[in-house]
Every structure is written in structure tokens, then in C-alpha cells.
Amino acid sequence: MAKENEIKRKEKGSLTKAFTSDLKNRQSVRATFRLTKGCIEAISIVANQMGIKQKSLFDHMADDIENLKSIAREIKQMKTKKQSRIQKTFVISRKSLASLDEISNMFNAPIDRLVEHSIQRLLPIIKKERTKHEIRKEFLIKIKKHFQQGEKMLNDVRKQLGNDDQIINKFAMLMSRYEAIKENLESFIDRSKDIETFDIDNMNP
């Protein structure tokens, strides 16, 4: 019995240590990189279009160790282009920063360029989202027109049935929800405007 309790105590202690270690790895830290303007813009655009925090984007990049190694090998064979770079501080997880540091040291590849080339591989996402952005804009025009028609219909029926009619109340609730969806789409499109002027050529590290 004592031996069984000892085993359970060790298992519990091991789980606690693993949990504590995982929490520490997830802790946010500030990391400063020197990146091209295009790279900084791309980070913002991809995070916004995917509906995630920039920290999560860095986590996604850093979790793919094999991809980072592949990028680091490519960097070693490339000549560094003289480009204006901006010092930018990001909030990322301790684990992600450790992974970037490890691969950077392992292959003697500058961590800034490791980040830049990792983001460059996300360009297909930006191209795809740019196309979807234009479709959303066209869709919004149709929604606005349809919404105006719905409001006109509501006002016409209201004049005939009065404000207290139960059909009017349900119709008004429907239009209110419709308006909320329209406003959410307008807000998202407005937040995505940077994708319209994003210059992919500025991404070349």
C-alpha cells in the first residue's frame, strides 16, 4: 500500500512539473526583431485575416521545427540584400522565442532573417485573402442594397399594420440581426484595407 501511494505521489509530482513547465513555455515575453516594412505589414495582415493574435502566428511558425530548419539552410546559401529594416517588438511565447533562438544558433542563421523568410512563406495566404477581400466588398454592396429594401418593406408594412402588430415585431427583430451582420462585415472589411495596398515585392528579405 505504501509503495502504491509512493508511485501515485511521484506520478502526481511528475504531472505537476510538466504542467508548470508547459505554463512557463506559454508565458508571453517581448522579442525585438529588425524586419523589413513588408514583413511587419504581412504579420499584421495574416493575423487579422485569420482572426488570431500575432503571438499565435509566431507560435504556429515556431512549432514547425522542420520548416524552420529548412528555412535556416536556405538562408545560409543566400546573400543578404541591403534593405531598410525597422526595429519592431512583438509579444510572443517563451517557447516560440526559444525555438527561434535554437534554430538560429544551430544553423548560424540570423534570427531576424529566419522570421522574415518564415513570414514570406505565408504570402500565398495573403494572395488568397486579397481575392476574398474583393469578393467580400462586392458582397457587402449587395447586402446593403438588400438591407435597404428590407427596411423599406418593414416601413411599408408598419404603416398598414401598426407598430404593435406581432408580425412587425418579428420582422423588426430580423432586420436588427441583419443589420448587426452587415455592420460586422463592414468592420472586418475596414480592418482589412491594408491588404489592398500591400506590396508583395517589399517582402523580399
Secondary structure as UniProt FT lines:
FT   HELIX           2..26
FT   STRAND          28..36
FT   HELIX           37..50
FT   HELIX           54..63
FT   HELIX           65..76
FT   STRAND          85..93
FT   HELIX           94..107
FT   HELIX           111..120
FT   TURN            121..122
FT   HELIX           123..161
FT   TURN            163..164
FT   HELIX           166..191
FT   TURN            192..193
FT   HELIX           194..197
FT   HELIX           200..203
//
